[in-house]
Amino acid sequence: MPVWEHAVRLLAFVIVVPLLHAAQQRRRRKQGRRDAPQLSVFRATFAKCCLVAAAIPATVLLRPYTSLADLVVGIGIAAVVALAGPWVHGAFLVRPPTGASGTPGPSSTPGGEER
């Protein structure tokens, strides 16, 4: 796969994931689940960018040695995600902000009214 296709796919990921995350947050607010851990879109996007940033030079460096450079790098990415994913998953989750008293802040009360 040419480098520009990697860039287009990364751009699509960077645009689509925050939109999906916003829809998920709206659904959570409607269901009243405000205190559950949430995915940090910034952290997930940063991790994806790091993977792509490592994959592009790896592909370029492997091309002189094998015609299957894209396949090798793809398998490497899959292995990294499969092996390191469960280990770093907790780092991608954040708790919603809480008020000074340790209770959820005003933005997380039903209807948005102040306490």
Secondary structure, 3 states (H helix, E strand, C coil): CCHHHHHHHHHHHHHHHHHHHHHHHHHHHHHCCCCCCEECHHHHHHHHHHHHHHHHHHHHHHCCCCCCHHHHHHHHHHHHHHHHHHHHHHHHEECCCECCCCCECHHHCHHHCCC
